[in-house]
């Protein structure tokens, strides 16, 4: 065999430039232990990761890969290739890995994967007589073998307490796992930050990390930083460990403090700034300086303001080039665009039933000059530092307003939804729930201002159905026309940029299988290809877009 005459260094170079399928085939076909050993070296899979995953814009768990040994890095690369092929296919089907009953007779209001554990842990919230938070161990996705029954890790259900907000920590290393807004039977309101003790044992419990006396609702939690907001125009940024904070005051005053017309939907710790997205406004604030609660505090006004009208659902994510992760985490000084995917609603009852998910880009401001490096954790989206925010007010915003419209849109049908979440990943993949389609003609369907394509789509939900879509076989097509569906599309981002023209259109991935049941909660981890769906009957279904060891890894 000619290859055996080459030295080890040359063979490593050869392996690094081979397609993954060729590496695996050569390993399986050869009886030579030397070739088998060299094909498993970490340096081989580091180069394969850069050339065949990052350059292709495929979703990839950068944080997990940094500390992975050679076998684990190989597994992550193979998984990313299968996931990339899934998104480039118009017929690939997810599979349901597990389903469990999170509550009895009461709908699940929130379902969230806990970051940093490979999609193993899921937190759920349901509201019966009183509210309850539960943490579940659902296992990993490394094999297609039968998954054991999910194990409830811990519950948190204070007596006479109702939850009105819920957020998980994006930093898996933080002691604080999640935060929720609570209201006791006596009317007292606060924000409880919780951790989990003994997660891998049989005696795991939730414990209080911090209690914040506030009627606001937590919207974002990143390490020691928590952002909580009212339903009008005020947002507080706080370092819960140091008890320091600042107030962000929006430019729009409330028309009626009792009317929740401008509910806070998402808060993003962006480059040298904070983006606050509400139902009727998007505002950019400077990176604030946090001061102790005992003294005076800083109040900041917005650097940029824009309105899209009434936002029904929104997701904001950073559009970073995956190759920036080739040599580790990107530097904090490198500012990139923010991608905003949203679905608008209308106050007009005569509006057409067909509208679109639209994508906008908040581009970096080339004239922005960053202040000298500080200890702020906002400087790096992946930082786990616990330092306070300390940058002074910049002379100009780090992003350009207003946001610009991207070329990619996706059709969506109006209708009743208990879950209006839209989830956009860093690579540009997105998931959302589509409501039941209209069953009969109505005046808005015959709107003379609507295009023929819009009217056709309103009455033919099959325009979102791919051939062979999961749960939509020939015998289930009637149900697919009337049931809720999990929809997916690839919007502007790294994946679309590298595969322009090859990305399939929006499609339905999964159809609600139960009668008289609605999905009430949704979560999605892009780099894992793992989806959680909470239903109004209290059940939670976990879908895996791909499964290790059973899908093609490409040419």
N, C-alpha and C positions, 0 to 999 in steps of 0.2 A: 504494500500500500504506500503510495507516494507520500502521503501526509506524514507517515511515521518517520520519514527521513528528515523532517524539519525539526529544529530545536523548539523548546517549550515556548520561548518568547514569540517566535514567529507563529506558532500554532495558536497562541492566545490572540494575536492580531487577526489571524484568519477567522477564528470563532467570533470575534467581536464584530466582524462585518458580514457575517452570514445571516440570512433571515432566520427567525426563531424556529420556524418549521424545519429548516435544514439542520440546525443545531440539534434539535430533538431527534430527528431521523438518523443523523450520524451517530448520536449517542446510543440509540436503540439498535442500529444495524451493526455497530462495531462491537467486537468482543475484546477490544484492547482497553485495558484498565487505564492506561495513560490518557487516551482520548476522553474517556469518561470522566476522569478526574479533572482534566483541563477545562472541559465544557461546563464544569460546575463552579469554576472560580468566580469570585465576586467581580473582578475586573472585567470579565466577559459580560456579565449582566449589567454592570454600570454603563458600558458603552452601548449595549443593546437598548437600555432604558433611554439614553439620550437620543440615539438615532431612530429608533422604531416606536418610541412612545412619546417622548417630549416633543420631538420635531413634528410628529403627526397631530399634536394637540389633543391627545387622548387624556381622559381623566386619570389622575394618578395621585396616590396618597403620599405626598412629599414628606410629611412629618414622619410617617411610619418608615419610609425608605431610608431616612438618614441614619437610623440606628439598626437597620436590618442586617443580619448576617447573609451569607451567600444564598443558602436555600430559601430564606424568606424573601430576599430581593428577587430571586427568580420567580417565586410564586406571585409577587406583586406585579412583576412585568407581564407575566402570562395573563394574569387577571385583567390588567389594563388593556392588553391587546384584544382580548375577548370582548371587553366592554366597548372599545372603539369600534370593533366590527358590528356590535349590536346597534350602535347609533348610526352606522352607515348602511344598515340593512332596513328595508321597508317591510320585512316579514318576520324578523326575529321576535321571539315571544319570551316574556318573563315567566317565572314559575312561582307559585306560592310555596314558600319554604315552611311556614308555620302559621297557625291561627290559634288564638287563645281568647278566652273570655276574661276581659279585664274587669267587668262589672256585671251585675245581674239586673237586667231590666232598665238600666240607666245608660244613656249614651256617653261615649268618651269625648270629652271636650278638647283635650290636647293629647298628642302623642309625639314624643321626641326621642331620637337616639341620643345617648350620651356620648360626646366626642371622645376620641382617643382609645376606643376599645374594640375597633373592628366591627362595629354594628352589633355588638353582643348585648348591650344593655339598652333597654327602652324604658322611658318614664311615661306614665299615663296619668291623666287627671279625669275624674268623673264627679258629677255633682248629683248626689241623691238628696236625702234629707240634709246631710252635711257633705262637704267636699272631702275628697280623698286623693292623695298623691301616692302612686305605687311605682316601684322600680322592679323590672323584670329582666331575668337572664334568659335570652332566647337562643343562645349558642351562636357559633360563627357560621360562615358560608364557605368553608374550605372544601367540602365534599358534597356530593349529591345524595349521600346516604341518609337514611331516615333520621330526622332530628328528634331528640328527646323532648318531652313536654316542657314548655317554658316554666321556669321556677320564679316564684315571687320572692324577690330579695328583701324588700322592706316596704312598709306602709307608713304614711303620715296623715293622721286624721284627728286634729284637735277637736274636742267637743264644742259644739255650737259655733262652728266656723265655716264660712263660705269663702271660696277663692274667686278672685275676679281678674287675675292676671297670672301668667306663667312664662318663664324663660329659663333655658339651660345655659350653662357657662361654656363659651367657645374654647376655653383653655382647659384641657383635660388634666393638667397638673395642679390646678387650683384646689384648695380645700373646699371652696364653695362650689357645689354641683349645680344648684338651681336656685331660683328665687320666685316667690309668688306673693301676690297681694292678698291679704286676708282681712276679713271683717268678722268680728265676733258677734255673738247674739246681743251683746250690750251696745253695739254700734261702733265700737272702737276699730280703727283701721290702721294697718301697718304693712310693711314689707318684710317678709321672713326669708332670710338667706339660709339654705340648708346644705349640709354635707351628709355623706353616708359613711358610717363606720362599719368595718368588717364586711365589706361587700362580698368577698369570696367565701365567707363563712355561713353557717346556718343561723347565726344570731345577729345578722346585719340590722342596723337601725339608722333612721334619719336623726340628725342632731342639728340644733340651731347654731349657726355660725355667727349670725348678726341679725338684729331686729332694728328696723328703721321706722320711726314714727312718721308716717306719711300716708295721705289718702291717694297719692299718685300710683300709677300702675307700672311695674317693671317691664321694660321693653328690650333691653340689651344687657348682657352680663359677659364681661371679658376679663378674666383674671380677678384682680381686686377692684376693677372699675365696674360700676353699675349705672345704668341710665334709666331713669323713671320719669314718667310724663303724665300730665293731665290730658283731658280730652278737648283742650282748647288751643293753648299756645305756649305753655311753659314746660320746660324740661330741666331736670336736675342731673348733673354728672357728679358722681361721688366715688371716692376711694373708701370703701367700707372698712378696710383694715385701719386706715389712718384717720378716719372720720373727718375728711376734708371734702369740700364740694364747691360747685359753682352753679349758677343759674343761667340757662339759655332762654331768652325771651323772644318769642316769635313776633313777626311784624303785624300779624292779623289779630285784632282783638275779637273776643267772642261776641257773636250777635246775641246769644242767650246762653248763659252759663249752665242752664239746665238742659240744653239741647246739644247732644253729642255730635255736632256736625263736623268736627275736625279731629277725629280720633287719631292718635299716633299709631302708625302701622309698623314702622321699622326705624331703628336708629343705627347708623353705621359709623364706627370709629375709622374715619378715613385719614388720608395723608394730611397731617398738620391741621386737621379740621374734624368737624362732626356733622354728618348729614342726618337731618330729621325729616322723615317722610310721614306726612299725615294724609288724611282722607281728601283734603282739599288744598294741600300746599306741600311744597318741597323746599326746605331751607338749609343753607350751609352756614355753619357757625365756626368761628375760629377755635383753635385748640385752646381750651381755657386753663387758667391757673387755678388750682384747687387750694382753698384756704381752710383752716380749722373752723369747725362749726361754732366755736365759742365767740369768735370775733366777727367782723364784717365779712361779707362774701362778695365775690365778683359777679356781676351781671353782664352778659354778652348779648348783643343784638346780631341779627343775621348779616352775613356778607353777601348772600345771594338768595333770591326768592323766585319761585316759579309755581304756577298752578296748572294742572292738567284737567281741571274740573273736579269731578267726583271720582276718586279712585276706589274701586271695589276690591282690588287685590294688587299686591306689588311685591317685587323681590329685587334687591340691589346686591350686586356682587362686583368684585374687582376683575378687570380684564387684564391680567398680567400674562406676559409671554412665558410659556412653560419652560423655555430654555434658560430663563433666569434662575431656575432651580437646579441647573445642571451641576453647579459647583457649590451647592448649599442654598440656604435661604437668601433671597434677594436683599440688597441693601436698602435701608430705610429711606435714603435720599432719592430713590427711584420712584417717581410718581407715575401712576398709570390711570387710565380711564376707568370710570365707574359705569357699569351697565345697569340700566333701570328697565325692568320688564313689568308692565302694568296692564291692568284691565280696567277700563273706565265704565262707569254707570251713567245713566241719564236721568234727569229729573222729569223728562218728557214721557208721559205714559204712552204716547203714540210712536215712540221710537221703534225702529226696526228691531226684530229679534236677533239679527245677525250683527255682531260687532267684531272687534279684533283685539288680540293681545298685541300690544305695541312695545317696541324696544327703543329706548333713548340712551344716548351716551353723554355722560358728564366728562368732558375732556379736560386734561391737565392744562393749567394756565402757563404758557411758556415764559411769561413775564414774572411769575411768582419766584421770589427769592426766599429760600427757607432760612429761618433763624439758626443760629449756631446750635449744634446738636445738644439735646438735653436728655434728661433721664426719663422722658415721657414714653410710656408704653404705646402711645398712639403713633409714634414714629415708625413702628414696624408692625404690620397687621398680624404677624405670627409671634410677636414678643410676649413673653410670660413675665416680664418685669413687674414688680409691685410698686414702682416709683410713681409719684404723683405727677399730674400734668403740670408743666411749668413753662410752656412757651408763651411769650408775649403776643399781643394782638398783631397779626401780620398786616402789612400795608395794603395788600391786595389778596383776593381769594386764591387758593391753590387750584381751583377748578373754574372753568368758564361757564357762565350762565347766559342764556337758558340752555338746558340740555338739547342736543341735536337728535333728530329722529334717525334711527338706523333703517337699513333697507328691508330688514326681515320683519314680517308680521305673520300672525297666524289667526285664522278664523275662529270665532268662539260664538256660542249660542247663549242668549240670555235665558234665564230661568231660575227656579228656586234652588238655592244651594245652602247647605248648612256649613260647608267648608269652602271658603272663598280664597284659600291660600294658593299662592303661586310660588314655586320653588325654582330658582335659577342657579345653576352651578357655575363654577369659575371657567369651565370650558365652553359654556354657552348652552348646555343641555337644560331643558326645563320640563317640569311636570305640573299639571293642574287638573282639577275636576271639572268635567263638563256636565251640565244639568240634563235632566230628561228633556228630550226634544218635544216640540209642540206636536200635539196629536191631531189638530184640526186647523183649518184656515181661519184667519182672523184679519181684522182691518190692517194691522201693522205689517202682516205678511204680504199684503197687496199694496204697500206704499208705493206710489208712483215715482217716488224719488229713489227707490231701491233699484239696484241693477238686477237683471235677470238671474245672474249667478247668485246674488244674495238670496233672492226669493227661493231659488232652487235649493240652496244649502239649508235654508230654514226648514224646509219640508223633507229634506233628504239627508239625515245625519250620516249616511254611509259615505259622504265625501271625506270623512275623517277615518274611515276604516281601511286598514291595509289588508292585503290578501293573507289569509291565514292568521289573522290577529287572535291573540290569546283570548279565549272565552267567547269568540265570535265565529264559531263554526257554522256550517250550513243550517243546522237545526236550531241555532240560537240567534239567528239574524233578526227575528222579530223582537226578541228581548233587547238586542243591541240598539234597536231603533228607539226604545222607550226608556231604558235604564240609564242611570248615571254611568259615567265612564272616566277612567283615568287616561288623560291625554298627554302626549309627549311631542316635543319638537326640538330642533337644534337652531338656536338663534345666533346672531353675530357673536363671534368669539374665536378662540384658538382652533377649535375643531372645524368650524365652518370655514375659517380662513385657509386652512391647509387642504380642505377637501371641497372647495367651492364647486358647485355643480353636481357633486356626488351625494350630498346630504338629502335624504328623503323628506317629503313634506310632513306636516303635522299628522299624527295618527292616534288612534285609540289603542292603548296597551291592554286595558283590563276593564271588564264590565262588572258593575255591581251584581253579584250573583243572587242576592236575596230579595224577595218581594217585600214591599212596604218597609224598606230600609234605606237609609241615606248614609253616605260617608260624612263624618263630622270633623275629622282631623286627618292631617296628612304631614308626613315628613319624608325627606329624601336626602341621602348622602351620595353625592355624585361620584366621588372617587371609588366608592364601594359598589355602586349600582344597587343599593338596597333601599327599599321603599316600605313605609309603614302606613297603613290605612286604618283609622279608627272609625267605627260605625255607630249609628244611633241605637243599636241593640246591645252595645257594650262590648262587642268583639273587636279584636285587632288582628289584621292580616298583614303578614310580612312577605313582600315579594323580592326576589332576587332577579335582576336583569340577566345576569350570567352566573354560572356556577363553575368553580375551579375543577378542571379535569374532565369536562364534558363538552367543551366547545372548541371550535377551530381557532387557532391562534394566528391565522393569516397565512399568506403565501410563504 
